[in-house]
Amino acid sequence: MRARHHFHIDHLGHSVSVTVQTGHTPVVEVLVDGKETGHATTHDEEPVTVRVELPTDPPTPVAVHATPGPGEPRCLLLTEADGEAHVMAPRPY
């Protein structure tokens, strides 16, 4: 059965939202400031990393690491500049 899970974080003044659609072939969509900038699929519950850029000057490369399962999906925003992993908060919609 497929379910959609939403995550969000604000980073460097930009909105990063992720939708993880679970199921046999999970789908991960990444939006930066409301525009789709990344998309990936994976198999079963395998984690996937989607690389995107924040529209700063110069652009800031970041990556979203999505884990569809087991259990509840979770997402991290990985930043190259500081090497930090930021937990993305689940959104209930």
Biotite code that builds the C-alpha atoms (Angstrom):
import biotite.structure as struc

atoms = struc.array([
    struc.Atom([0.000, 0.000, 0.000], chain_id="A", res_id=1, res_name="MET", atom_name="CA", element="C"),
    struc.Atom([1.294, 3.456, -0.903], chain_id="A", res_id=2, res_name="ARG", atom_name="CA", element="C"),
    struc.Atom([1.376, 6.375, 1.522], chain_id="A", res_id=3, res_name="ALA", atom_name="CA", element="C"),
    struc.Atom([2.740, 9.914, 1.181], chain_id="A", res_id=4, res_name="ARG", atom_name="CA", element="C"),
    struc.Atom([4.938, 11.440, 3.892], chain_id="A", res_id=5, res_name="HIS", atom_name="CA", element="C"),
    struc.Atom([6.003, 15.100, 3.877], chain_id="A", res_id=6, res_name="HIS", atom_name="CA", element="C"),
    struc.Atom([9.105, 16.724, 5.422], chain_id="A", res_id=7, res_name="PHE", atom_name="CA", element="C"),
    struc.Atom([10.338, 20.328, 5.610], chain_id="A", res_id=8, res_name="HIS", atom_name="CA", element="C"),
    struc.Atom([13.278, 22.468, 6.708], chain_id="A", res_id=9, res_name="ILE", atom_name="CA", element="C"),
    struc.Atom([14.347, 26.079, 6.181], chain_id="A", res_id=10, res_name="ASP", atom_name="CA", element="C"),
    struc.Atom([18.046, 26.393, 5.383], chain_id="A", res_id=11, res_name="HIS", atom_name="CA", element="C"),
    struc.Atom([19.987, 29.554, 4.457], chain_id="A", res_id=12, res_name="LEU", atom_name="CA", element="C"),
    struc.Atom([16.703, 31.388, 3.944], chain_id="A", res_id=13, res_name="GLY", atom_name="CA", element="C"),
    struc.Atom([15.286, 28.794, 1.543], chain_id="A", res_id=14, res_name="HIS", atom_name="CA", element="C"),
    struc.Atom([12.433, 26.329, 1.941], chain_id="A", res_id=15, res_name="SER", atom_name="CA", element="C"),
    struc.Atom([13.279, 22.659, 1.309], chain_id="A", res_id=16, res_name="VAL", atom_name="CA", element="C"),
    struc.Atom([10.324, 20.260, 1.195], chain_id="A", res_id=17, res_name="SER", atom_name="CA", element="C"),
    struc.Atom([10.380, 16.526, 0.527], chain_id="A", res_id=18, res_name="VAL", atom_name="CA", element="C"),
    struc.Atom([7.605, 14.080, -0.260], chain_id="A", res_id=19, res_name="THR", atom_name="CA", element="C"),
    struc.Atom([8.348, 10.372, 0.207], chain_id="A", res_id=20, res_name="VAL", atom_name="CA", element="C"),
    struc.Atom([5.791, 8.068, -1.379], chain_id="A", res_id=21, res_name="GLN", atom_name="CA", element="C"),
    struc.Atom([6.248, 4.589, 0.069], chain_id="A", res_id=22, res_name="THR", atom_name="CA", element="C"),
    struc.Atom([5.373, 1.265, -1.539], chain_id="A", res_id=23, res_name="GLY", atom_name="CA", element="C"),
    struc.Atom([7.148, -1.337, -3.681], chain_id="A", res_id=24, res_name="HIS", atom_name="CA", element="C"),
    struc.Atom([8.985, 1.414, -5.589], chain_id="A", res_id=25, res_name="THR", atom_name="CA", element="C"),
    struc.Atom([9.312, 4.428, -3.259], chain_id="A", res_id=26, res_name="PRO", atom_name="CA", element="C"),
    struc.Atom([9.437, 7.863, -4.919], chain_id="A", res_id=27, res_name="VAL", atom_name="CA", element="C"),
    struc.Atom([11.229, 10.900, -3.434], chain_id="A", res_id=28, res_name="VAL", atom_name="CA", element="C"),
    struc.Atom([10.456, 14.429, -4.664], chain_id="A", res_id=29, res_name="GLU", atom_name="CA", element="C"),
    struc.Atom([12.461, 17.466, -3.501], chain_id="A", res_id=30, res_name="VAL", atom_name="CA", element="C"),
    struc.Atom([11.161, 21.032, -3.783], chain_id="A", res_id=31, res_name="LEU", atom_name="CA", element="C"),
    struc.Atom([13.287, 24.132, -3.138], chain_id="A", res_id=32, res_name="VAL", atom_name="CA", element="C"),
    struc.Atom([11.255, 27.307, -2.657], chain_id="A", res_id=33, res_name="ASP", atom_name="CA", element="C"),
    struc.Atom([8.206, 25.484, -4.076], chain_id="A", res_id=34, res_name="GLY", atom_name="CA", element="C"),
    struc.Atom([9.884, 24.301, -7.295], chain_id="A", res_id=35, res_name="LYS", atom_name="CA", element="C"),
    struc.Atom([10.706, 20.649, -7.960], chain_id="A", res_id=36, res_name="GLU", atom_name="CA", element="C"),
    struc.Atom([14.486, 20.403, -8.186], chain_id="A", res_id=37, res_name="THR", atom_name="CA", element="C"),
    struc.Atom([15.091, 16.705, -7.549], chain_id="A", res_id=38, res_name="GLY", atom_name="CA", element="C"),
    struc.Atom([13.394, 13.362, -8.001], chain_id="A", res_id=39, res_name="HIS", atom_name="CA", element="C"),
    struc.Atom([14.466, 9.763, -7.385], chain_id="A", res_id=40, res_name="ALA", atom_name="CA", element="C"),
    struc.Atom([13.097, 6.261, -6.998], chain_id="A", res_id=41, res_name="THR", atom_name="CA", element="C"),
    struc.Atom([14.453, 3.376, -4.970], chain_id="A", res_id=42, res_name="THR", atom_name="CA", element="C"),
    struc.Atom([13.541, -0.246, -4.268], chain_id="A", res_id=43, res_name="HIS", atom_name="CA", element="C"),
    struc.Atom([11.642, -1.498, -1.219], chain_id="A", res_id=44, res_name="ASP", atom_name="CA", element="C"),
    struc.Atom([13.059, 0.329, 1.830], chain_id="A", res_id=45, res_name="GLU", atom_name="CA", element="C"),
    struc.Atom([16.511, 1.243, 0.473], chain_id="A", res_id=46, res_name="GLU", atom_name="CA", element="C"),
    struc.Atom([17.714, 4.776, 1.371], chain_id="A", res_id=47, res_name="PRO", atom_name="CA", element="C"),
    struc.Atom([18.262, 7.235, -1.475], chain_id="A", res_id=48, res_name="VAL", atom_name="CA", element="C"),
    struc.Atom([20.206, 10.510, -1.709], chain_id="A", res_id=49, res_name="THR", atom_name="CA", element="C"),
    struc.Atom([18.992, 13.318, -3.984], chain_id="A", res_id=50, res_name="VAL", atom_name="CA", element="C"),
    struc.Atom([21.454, 16.130, -4.736], chain_id="A", res_id=51, res_name="ARG", atom_name="CA", element="C"),
    struc.Atom([20.051, 19.634, -5.317], chain_id="A", res_id=52, res_name="VAL", atom_name="CA", element="C"),
    struc.Atom([21.244, 23.251, -5.135], chain_id="A", res_id=53, res_name="GLU", atom_name="CA", element="C"),
    struc.Atom([19.904, 26.134, -3.091], chain_id="A", res_id=54, res_name="LEU", atom_name="CA", element="C"),
    struc.Atom([19.545, 29.316, -5.186], chain_id="A", res_id=55, res_name="PRO", atom_name="CA", element="C"),
    struc.Atom([22.130, 31.364, -3.309], chain_id="A", res_id=56, res_name="THR", atom_name="CA", element="C"),
    struc.Atom([24.944, 33.366, -4.908], chain_id="A", res_id=57, res_name="ASP", atom_name="CA", element="C"),
    struc.Atom([26.895, 31.224, -5.676], chain_id="A", res_id=58, res_name="PRO", atom_name="CA", element="C"),
    struc.Atom([24.528, 28.183, -5.585], chain_id="A", res_id=59, res_name="PRO", atom_name="CA", element="C"),
    struc.Atom([24.864, 26.018, -2.465], chain_id="A", res_id=60, res_name="THR", atom_name="CA", element="C"),
    struc.Atom([24.977, 22.254, -3.088], chain_id="A", res_id=61, res_name="PRO", atom_name="CA", element="C"),
    struc.Atom([23.025, 20.159, -0.583], chain_id="A", res_id=62, res_name="VAL", atom_name="CA", element="C"),
    struc.Atom([21.613, 16.658, -0.569], chain_id="A", res_id=63, res_name="ALA", atom_name="CA", element="C"),
    struc.Atom([18.480, 15.089, 0.857], chain_id="A", res_id=64, res_name="VAL", atom_name="CA", element="C"),
    struc.Atom([18.940, 11.601, 2.297], chain_id="A", res_id=65, res_name="HIS", atom_name="CA", element="C"),
    struc.Atom([15.553, 9.852, 2.451], chain_id="A", res_id=66, res_name="ALA", atom_name="CA", element="C"),
    struc.Atom([14.968, 6.538, 4.196], chain_id="A", res_id=67, res_name="THR", atom_name="CA", element="C"),
    struc.Atom([11.538, 5.123, 3.217], chain_id="A", res_id=68, res_name="PRO", atom_name="CA", element="C"),
    struc.Atom([11.594, 2.421, 5.929], chain_id="A", res_id=69, res_name="GLY", atom_name="CA", element="C"),
    struc.Atom([11.458, 0.186, 7.799], chain_id="A", res_id=70, res_name="PRO", atom_name="CA", element="C"),
    struc.Atom([8.881, 1.918, 9.953], chain_id="A", res_id=71, res_name="GLY", atom_name="CA", element="C"),
    struc.Atom([8.186, 5.609, 9.460], chain_id="A", res_id=72, res_name="GLU", atom_name="CA", element="C"),
    struc.Atom([10.133, 7.336, 6.659], chain_id="A", res_id=73, res_name="PRO", atom_name="CA", element="C"),
    struc.Atom([12.708, 9.957, 7.658], chain_id="A", res_id=74, res_name="ARG", atom_name="CA", element="C"),
    struc.Atom([14.754, 12.611, 5.858], chain_id="A", res_id=75, res_name="CYS", atom_name="CA", element="C"),
    struc.Atom([18.007, 14.451, 6.484], chain_id="A", res_id=76, res_name="LEU", atom_name="CA", element="C"),
    struc.Atom([19.360, 17.561, 4.764], chain_id="A", res_id=77, res_name="LEU", atom_name="CA", element="C"),
    struc.Atom([23.090, 17.071, 4.231], chain_id="A", res_id=78, res_name="LEU", atom_name="CA", element="C"),
    struc.Atom([25.169, 20.215, 3.730], chain_id="A", res_id=79, res_name="THR", atom_name="CA", element="C"),
    struc.Atom([28.588, 20.149, 2.117], chain_id="A", res_id=80, res_name="GLU", atom_name="CA", element="C"),
    struc.Atom([29.683, 23.482, 3.586], chain_id="A", res_id=81, res_name="ALA", atom_name="CA", element="C"),
    struc.Atom([29.589, 22.436, 7.239], chain_id="A", res_id=82, res_name="ASP", atom_name="CA", element="C"),
    struc.Atom([29.311, 18.649, 6.883], chain_id="A", res_id=83, res_name="GLY", atom_name="CA", element="C"),
    struc.Atom([26.205, 18.670, 9.080], chain_id="A", res_id=84, res_name="GLU", atom_name="CA", element="C"),
    struc.Atom([23.142, 16.440, 8.830], chain_id="A", res_id=85, res_name="ALA", atom_name="CA", element="C"),
    struc.Atom([19.950, 18.383, 9.653], chain_id="A", res_id=86, res_name="HIS", atom_name="CA", element="C"),
    struc.Atom([16.831, 16.410, 10.576], chain_id="A", res_id=87, res_name="VAL", atom_name="CA", element="C"),
    struc.Atom([13.872, 17.412, 8.429], chain_id="A", res_id=88, res_name="MET", atom_name="CA", element="C"),
    struc.Atom([10.648, 17.756, 10.413], chain_id="A", res_id=89, res_name="ALA", atom_name="CA", element="C"),
    struc.Atom([7.629, 15.689, 9.340], chain_id="A", res_id=90, res_name="PRO", atom_name="CA", element="C"),
    struc.Atom([4.644, 17.729, 8.073], chain_id="A", res_id=91, res_name="ARG", atom_name="CA", element="C"),
    struc.Atom([1.108, 16.455, 8.737], chain_id="A", res_id=92, res_name="PRO", atom_name="CA", element="C"),
    struc.Atom([-0.629, 17.109, 5.386], chain_id="A", res_id=93, res_name="TYR", atom_name="CA", element="C"),
])
